[in-house]
C-alpha cells in the first residue's frame, strides 16, 4: 500500500468512526432509555451534546491542526474519545450520559477536518476533491456500522457491552491512525510551522474571519449539508409514516436507499469536477437540483409514494456537492492556515445542522395532530422552509465576493 493510500484509509476509518459515534445512540436508545429512565428530551439532549462539543472545539482544533499537525492532534483527541465511549457504557443516569456524550464529541472534533487538511497537503486542485470525496464516501460505512451490526452486538452483550465495544473500536482506529498517517507527503518538504504565542494564534484565527471570500463559502456551507441531513436524519421517517402510512420496515428500506445515495453522489463529485468543472457551477447546480427536489415535495399535494421516494433519494444524491464547497474554501487559505480555515468553515455546517432541524420542527409543530398523525401540509411546509434556506445559500454563493484564490 502506498503512503497516500494508507493515509486515505486511516482518514476514512477515523471519519467513519465519527459518523458511527454520531449515530450510535439510535439503535440502543429504547433499552438505554428504559434502564436509565430517560425522557425523550434527555435522550435528544444526549445526542445534541455530541454536536455541542464539536461546535465548542472547532476553533482550538483548527489552531492545533495548523500548529501540531493532524497526526498528533487526532491521536491525542482519540484518547479522549476512548474515555468518553467507555464512560457511556457505565452511565447511571441522564447527567452522566450527557457528560459522556460531550466527551465523545470532544474526542471526535478533529476527525473530519483533519481529513480535509491531509487531503489539502497531499493533493491539489481536482485531485484534492477526488481524494476528499472518496474519504467522505467511505466514512458513510460508520453510519451503517451503527445500525444492524451494533444492534446485533447489543442483542448479544446488552447496550452497555455494545457501547463498551465502541470504546475498543475507537482505540483500534486511533492505533491505525498513528501507524499510517503522516502529515506531509514524502516527496514534499513539511509545512513550516513557526512557533506562535496564544495571542498570535488567536490573531491568526481572526485573520481567517476577515478573508473577503469567506462569507460566500459560509452562506452555502451553512445549509448545503444540513438541508439533506435534516430530511434523512430526522423528518423523512415521520413523513413516510404519517403521510404514506409506511411501517418501520418500509421506512427502513427507504431510509437505506437514501443512505446509499449519499456515498454514490460523493463518489461522482470528483469525476464531475475533472470532466465538467469549474466547481462553482457544479455546486450551484447541485444546490438548485436539491432545492428543486424539496420544492417538488412541498408543492405536490397527495404525491404518490413512488414519486415521494424518488424525490427523497434524489435529494440526497444531489446533496453531495458540499465537498466541493470545502475544496473551494481551501483556495482561500495559506498552507499554514488550512486547519483554522477548515474548522471555521465547518462551524457553519455544524451550526446549520443544529438550527435547520429545529426550524423545521417549529414549522411542522404549528400544525395540529389528528389521532397522533401530522397532516401532509405540515411536512410540505417543512420541505418548503428547507428549499427556501437552500435558495438563500445559493444566492449568497452566487452574489457575494469570491475572494482571491491562493
C-alpha positions in Angstrom: 0.0 0.0 0.0 1.4 3.4 -1.0 1.8 6.1 1.6 -1.1 8.1 0.0 -3.4 5.1 0.0 -2.5 4.4 3.7 -3.3 8.0 4.6 -6.6 7.8 2.9 -7.5 4.5 4.5 -6.7 5.9 8.0 -8.6 9.1 7.3 -11.7 7.2 6.1 -11.5 5.0 9.2 -11.3 8.0 11.5 -14.1 10.0 9.8 -16.2 6.8 9.7 -15.7 6.5 13.4 -17.0 10.0 14.0 -20.1 9.1 11.9 -20.5 6.0 14.0 -20.4 7.9 17.3 -23.0 10.4 15.9 -25.5 7.7 15.2 -24.6 5.1 17.8 -27.3 6.0 20.4 -30.2 5.5 17.9 -30.1 1.7 17.9 -29.7 1.2 21.7 -32.0 4.1 22.6 -35.0 2.1 23.7 -33.0 -0.2 26.1 -30.9 2.7 27.4 -34.0 4.9 28.0 -35.7 2.1 29.9 -32.8 1.3 32.2 -31.8 4.9 32.9 -35.4 6.3 32.9 -34.6 8.9 30.3 -37.3 11.2 28.9 -37.4 11.9 25.1 -36.0 15.4 25.9 -33.0 14.0 27.8 -32.3 11.4 25.1 -32.4 14.1 22.4 -30.1 16.3 24.5 -27.7 13.4 24.8 -27.3 13.3 21.0 -27.2 17.1 20.9 -24.2 17.1 23.4 -22.1 15.5 20.8 -22.7 18.3 18.3 -22.3 20.9 21.1 -18.8 19.6 21.8 -18.0 19.8 18.1 -19.1 23.4 18.0 -17.1 24.4 21.1 -13.9 22.6 19.9 -13.7 23.9 16.3 -11.5 27.0 17.0 -8.9 25.3 19.2 -8.9 22.3 17.0 -8.2 24.5 14.0 -5.2 26.1 15.7 -3.9 22.6 16.8 -4.2 21.2 13.3 -2.0 24.1 12.0 0.5 24.1 14.8 0.8 20.4 15.9 -0.4 18.8 12.7 -3.3 16.3 12.0 -1.4 13.2 13.2 -0.7 14.4 16.7 -4.0 16.4 17.1 -6.2 13.5 16.2 -4.0 11.0 18.1 -4.4 13.0 21.3 -8.1 13.6 20.9 -8.7 9.9 20.2 -7.6 9.1 23.7 -10.4 11.4 25.0 -12.9 9.7 22.6 -12.0 6.3 24.1 -12.6 7.7 27.6 -16.0 9.1 26.6 -17.1 6.0 24.8 -16.2 3.9 27.8 -18.0 6.2 30.2 -21.2 5.8 28.1 -21.2 2.1 29.0 -21.1 2.9 32.7 -23.7 5.7 32.7 -26.0 5.5 35.6 -28.4 8.4 34.8 -29.1 11.1 32.3 -26.5 13.5 33.6 -23.6 11.0 33.3 -24.7 10.0 29.8 -24.8 13.7 28.8 -21.3 14.2 30.1 -20.0 11.1 28.4 -21.5 12.2 25.0 -19.9 15.6 25.4 -16.5 13.9 25.9 -17.0 11.7 22.9 -17.8 14.7 20.8 -14.6 16.5 22.0 -12.6 13.4 21.1 -14.2 13.3 17.6 -13.9 17.1 17.0 -10.8 16.9 14.7 -11.6 13.8 12.6 -13.3 15.4 9.6 -11.2 18.5 9.5 -8.0 16.5 9.8 -9.1 14.6 6.7 -9.6 18.0 4.9 -6.1 19.2 6.0 -4.4 15.9 5.0 -6.1 15.9 1.6 -5.1 19.5 1.1 -1.4 18.7 1.9 -1.2 15.6 -0.2 -3.2 16.7 -3.2 -4.2 19.9 -5.0 -7.0 21.0 -7.4 -9.3 18.3 -8.7 -7.1 15.6 -7.2 -7.9 17.0 -3.7 -11.6 17.0 -4.5 -11.4 13.4 -5.6 -9.5 12.3 -2.5 -11.8 14.1 -0.2 -14.9 12.8 -1.8 -13.6 9.2 -1.5 -12.7 9.7 2.1 -16.2 11.1 2.9 -17.9 8.4 0.9 -16.1 5.6 2.7 -16.9 7.4 6.0 -20.6 6.6 5.5 -19.7 3.0 6.5 -19.6 4.3 10.0 -23.4 5.0 9.9 -24.0 1.5 8.5 -21.9 0.1 11.3 -24.0 1.9 13.9 -27.1 0.1 12.5 -27.5 -3.6 12.2 -24.0 -4.6 13.5 -24.3 -2.5 16.6 -27.8 -3.8 17.2 -26.6 -7.4 16.9 -23.8 -6.7 19.4 -26.3 -5.1 21.8 -28.5 -8.2 21.5 -25.6 -10.3 22.5 -23.9 -8.2 25.2 -26.6 -5.6 26.1 -26.4 -1.9 25.4 -23.6 -1.4 27.9 -21.5 -4.1 26.3 -22.2 -2.6 22.8 -21.1 0.9 23.9 -18.1 -0.6 25.7 -17.2 -2.3 22.4 -17.3 1.2 20.7 -14.5 2.2 23.1 -12.4 -0.7 21.8 -13.3 0.2 18.2 -12.2 3.8 18.9 -8.9 2.7 20.3 -8.2 0.4 17.3 -8.9 3.3 14.9 -6.6 5.5 16.9 -3.8 2.9 16.6 -4.4 2.6 12.9 -4.3 6.4 12.6 -1.0 6.7 14.4 0.6 3.9 12.4 -0.4 5.1 8.9 -0.8 8.8 8.9 2.0 11.2 8.1 1.2 15.0 7.9 3.1 15.6 4.7 3.8 13.5 1.6 7.4 12.1 1.5 8.3 14.0 -1.7 7.5 17.4 -0.4 9.1 19.4 2.5 6.9 19.6 5.6 4.8 22.8 6.1 6.9 25.1 8.2 5.2 25.8 11.5 6.6 28.9 13.1 6.1 28.9 16.9 3.2 31.2 17.9 2.1 32.7 21.2 -1.6 32.3 22.2 -2.2 35.9 21.2 -0.6 35.3 17.7 -2.7 32.1 17.3 -5.9 33.9 18.1 -5.0 36.8 15.8 -4.4 34.2 13.1 -7.9 32.9 13.6 -9.3 36.5 13.4 -7.5 36.9 10.0 -9.4 33.9 8.7 -12.7 35.6 9.5 -11.6 38.7 7.6 -11.0 37.0 4.3 -13.2 38.6 1.7 -14.3 35.3 0.1 -15.3 33.6 3.3 -18.9 34.9 3.7 -19.8 33.4 0.3 -18.5 30.0 1.3 -20.1 30.1 4.7 -23.5 31.1 3.3 -23.6 27.9 1.2 -22.0 25.6 3.7 -24.5 26.7 6.4 -27.3 24.9 4.6 -25.7 22.7 1.9 -25.3 19.5 4.1 -27.8 20.4 6.7 -30.8 20.5 4.4 -30.4 16.9 3.2 -29.2 15.7 6.7 -32.4 17.2 8.3 -34.6 15.2 6.0 -32.6 12.0 6.1 -31.7 12.1 9.8 -35.0 13.4 11.3 -38.0 14.1 9.1 -38.1 11.5 6.3 -39.2 8.8 8.7 -42.1 10.7 10.3 -43.2 11.9 6.8 -43.3 8.4 5.4 -45.2 7.2 8.4 -47.8 10.0 8.8 -48.4 10.8 5.1 -47.8 7.4 3.4 -48.5 5.0 6.2 -45.3 3.0 6.0 -44.4 0.7 8.8 -40.9 0.6 10.4 -39.7 -2.0 7.8 -40.9 0.1 4.9 -39.4 3.3 6.3 -36.1 1.4 6.9 -35.9 0.4 3.2 -36.5 4.0 2.0 -34.0 5.4 4.5 -31.5 2.8 3.5 -31.9 3.8 -0.2 -31.4 7.4 0.8 -28.3 6.4 2.8 -26.8 4.6 -0.1 -27.4 7.7 -2.4 -25.0 9.8 -0.4 -21.8 7.9 -1.0 -22.8 7.3 -4.6 -23.1 11.1 -5.0 -19.8 11.7 -3.3 -18.0 9.2 -5.5 -19.4 11.0 -8.5 -18.3 14.5 -7.4 -14.6 14.1 -8.2 -15.1 12.8 -11.8 -17.7 15.5 -12.4 -15.2 18.2 -11.5 -12.5 16.7 -13.6 -14.8 16.4 -16.6 -17.1 19.4 -16.4 -15.6 21.9 -13.9 -15.4 24.6 -12.6 -16.6 23.5 -9.2 -18.5 26.7 -8.7 -21.0 25.7 -11.4 -21.3 22.2 -10.0 -22.1 23.5 -6.5 -24.7 25.8 -7.9 -26.3 23.1 -10.0 -26.3 20.6 -7.1 -27.9 23.1 -4.7 -30.5 24.1 -7.2 -31.4 20.5 -8.0 -31.6 19.7 -4.3 -33.9 22.7 -3.8 -36.0 21.5 -6.7 -36.5 18.1 -5.1 -37.6 19.9 -1.9 -39.8 22.1 -3.9 -41.4 19.0 -5.5 -42.1 17.5 -2.1 -43.5 20.9 -0.9 -45.6 21.8 -3.9 -47.1 18.4 -4.8 -50.2 17.7 -2.6 -51.0 14.0 -2.5 -47.8 12.9 -4.2 -47.9 9.1 -4.7 -45.4 7.1 -2.6 -43.1 6.1 -5.6 -42.8 9.7 -6.6 -42.1 10.8 -3.0 -39.4 8.1 -2.7 -37.7 9.2 -5.9 -37.7 12.8 -4.7 -36.2 11.9 -1.3 -33.5 9.7 -2.8 -32.6 12.3 -5.5 -32.4 15.0 -2.8 -29.7 13.1 -1.0 -27.9 12.1 -4.3 -27.7 15.7 -5.4 -26.6 16.9 -2.0 -23.1 15.5 -2.3 -21.8 18.9 -3.5 -20.7 20.3 -0.1 -17.4 18.5 -0.6 -16.8 21.0 -3.4 -17.6 23.9 -1.1 -14.9 22.7 1.2 -12.5 22.4 -1.8 -13.4 25.9 -2.8 -12.8 27.2 0.7 -9.3 25.6 0.6 -8.3 28.0 -2.1 -8.8 31.0 0.3 -6.3 29.8 2.9 -2.5 29.8 3.0 -0.8 26.5 3.7 -0.2 27.4 7.3 -3.9 28.3 7.8 -5.6 25.3 6.4 -6.6 23.8 9.8 -8.0 27.1 11.1 -9.7 27.7 7.8 -11.3 24.3 7.5 -12.6 24.3 11.1 -14.0 27.8 10.5 -15.9 26.6 7.5 -17.0 23.5 9.5 -18.5 25.8 12.1 -21.1 26.8 9.5 -22.0 23.2 8.8 -22.3 22.3 12.5 -24.4 25.4 13.2 -26.7 24.7 10.2 -27.0 21.0 11.2 -28.3 22.2 14.6 -30.5 25.1 13.5 -32.3 23.7 10.5 -33.8 20.6 12.3 -35.1 22.9 15.0 -36.5 25.4 12.4 -38.4 22.6 10.5 -39.6 21.2 13.8 -41.1 24.5 14.8 -42.8 24.8 11.4 -44.2 21.2 11.5 -45.3 21.7 15.1 -47.6 24.6 14.1 -49.9 22.0 12.5 -52.1 20.1 15.0 -52.0 16.3 15.1 -55.2 14.3 14.4 -55.1 10.9 16.1 -51.3 11.2 16.6 -50.7 11.9 12.9 -49.4 15.1 11.4 -51.1 16.3 8.2 -49.3 16.3 4.9 -49.4 20.1 4.9 -47.1 20.2 7.9 -44.4 18.2 6.1 -44.9 20.2 2.9 -44.3 23.4 4.9 -41.2 21.9 6.4 -39.8 20.9 3.0 -40.6 24.4 1.7 -38.6 26.0 4.5 -35.6 23.8 3.7 -35.9 24.6 0.0 -36.0 28.4 0.8 -32.9 28.0 3.0 -31.0 26.3 0.2 -32.0 29.1 -2.3 -30.8 31.7 0.2 -27.5 29.8 0.4 -27.3 29.7 -3.4 -27.9 33.5 -3.5 -25.0 34.1 -1.2 -22.8 31.7 -3.1 -23.5 33.5 -6.4 -23.6 37.1 -5.3 -21.1 37.6 -2.5 -17.4 38.4 -3.4 -15.3 35.4 -4.3 -12.1 36.5 -2.8 -8.6 35.7 -4.1 -7.6 32.1 -4.5 -4.1 31.1 -3.3 
